[in-house]
Amino acid sequence: MTGTALTWQQLRDLKRPEFEDAGDGWHEVSGRADADRVRTDKAMTAKLRDTQDSESAKAALARLERLSRNYEYIHTESGLVRTTLNGLAAELADPQRELTQALEEAAEPKFTVHEDASISYPSAVVCGNPQFGETGEKKVPSGTAQGSSRFPLESNPGLNGDPGFDYNPNPIREPQ
């Protein structure tokens, strides 16, 4: 990915309705430009063409036709800006919702998400699962997992920087 990446904090704090409001503003610009084009074509160009036949009238018609094309360009481009803004707001809705849900889920077991996307977690005692040959209790010390604060997410270097450690609080294992 080139350019500036979106951080999780920026995604969390993003006010998507502001993009939609801006899109609505561009829709108004587009509508006014189209109305002005129609007015130029019908009220000015058509009447001038029907009533005048001179070199100056031809020059004025050429300028009015250029003005009409400019209004059409503004109409089209403003519509594209609106579509882009509304599309961006829609595309960010699911990732923002998922991030909000993940932050809420992290807060429940007292996980702390830091600005650099690392996550601190408290120590815990876990019970073994006899179905998988695990017995007794095991103390898991507190620590930090380092992640990426950029979207799309970069590969995770693992818990405490150890790529060989794959912590899954809800493991699903096949019986052996």
N, C-alpha and C positions, 0 to 999 in steps of 0.2 A: 504494500500500500504506500503510495506516495503522498506527500503533503502532510498536513497536520491531522493526527488521529484524534478521535473523540475519546475523552477519558470517561471513566465510569461516573465521576462526579458531574461532568457536563451533561451526560445522559440523564442522570438522576434529576438534575436541576432544570432540565430543558422544559420550557413552556411551549408545548406544541400548539396550543391555541393561538399563540402570537404568530406562528407561521401561517395558520389558517386565516387569521385576521389580515395579515399582509397579502395573502392570496386574494382575499375579498377586495382589498384596495386595488390590486392589479386588475381584477375583474371589472371594477368600475371604470378604470382607465380604458380598458379594452372596449367596453360598451360605449363610452363617450367618443372614442376614436371612430368606431364604426358608425355611430349616429352622425358625426361630423362628416365622414366620407359620403354617406348617403345624402346629407344636406348639400354638400359641395356638388355632387353629381347631379342631383335633381333640381335644386333651387338655383344653382349658379351656372354650372357647365351646360346643362340642357337648355336653359333659357337663353344663354349667350349664343349658343350654337344655332338656336331657332330664330333669333332676332338680329344677329349681326353677321356681316360678311365683309371683313376688312382685314388688313394685315395686323392691325393692333388687336382685333378680336381673335385672330388666329394665335397671336403671341399670348394673349390672356388665356385662351383655351389650353394651350400647352402648359402654362403655369398651373392652371386649375387641375389638369389631369395629373401633373406631378404632385400637387398637394393631395389629391385623392389617393394616389399610390402611397404617399407617406402616411396618410391616415390608415390605410389598409395594413401597412407594415407595422404601425404602432398597435393596431388591433390584434394582429397575429402574434407579435412578440410579447405583448402584455398577457395574452392568453397563455403563451408558453411559460411565462414567469409564474402565473397563477398555478398552472398545472404542476410545475416543479415544486413550488412551495407546499401545495396541498399533498403532493406525492411524498415529499420528504416527511411531512408531519405524519402521514399514514405509515410510512416505512419505519419510523422510529417508535411507533406506538407499542408494538409487541416487545422489542428489546427493552424499552423503558419499563413496561409492566413486569417483564421477567426480572429485570434488575431490582425493582422495588420489592418484588416477592422474595428474591434471594436475600436482600438486605434484611427483610423482616424475619426470614427463616434463620439467618445467621444470628440475629439478636436474641432469639429464643434460648439457645443453649449458651448464651453469653459469649459468642464469638464477636471479636471486634475487627471491623474492616478499616484499614488505615488508608491514607491518601495514596500511597504507592501500590495499593491493591493487595498488600500483604494482609493476612488474617491471623490474629492472635486467638488462641483458644485456651480454655482453662484445663487444668489436669482433671482426669476422670478415672473412675474405676469401672472396668468392663468385665462382664461375666462371660466365661467361655461357653460355647455351645456344644453340649455333649454329643449331639448328632454328628458333629464334625470332629470328634475326638478332643475337644477342648474342655478342660476342667478348671475349676477355681476362678479366682479373680485376678485381673491384671491391672496394674496402675499404669495409665498412660499419662506421661508428664505434660505439663502445659508447653506451649511452643508457638511457633509462627510458621505459616505456610506462605510462600512467596508466589504471587500470581502476576498477572499483567494488568495494568490500569488502562490499557488501550484496546479499542475495538477496531477490527475484529480481534478477538482474544488471541494472544500469542501462546505458544506452547508453554506449559507450566513446568518450571524446573523442579517441582516436587517439594515435599515437606522439608522445611529447613534446608532447602537447596539440594537435597538428596534425590536424584532422579530415580533411584531404585526403590524408594519408599512410596507405596501406593496406598494411601489411607482412604478407606471407604467406610463411613459410619454405618451403613446399612448394606453389608455385603450379601450378595446372592451367590451362593456356591452350590455347585452340583455335588451330591454325595459321592464319595469315592469308593 
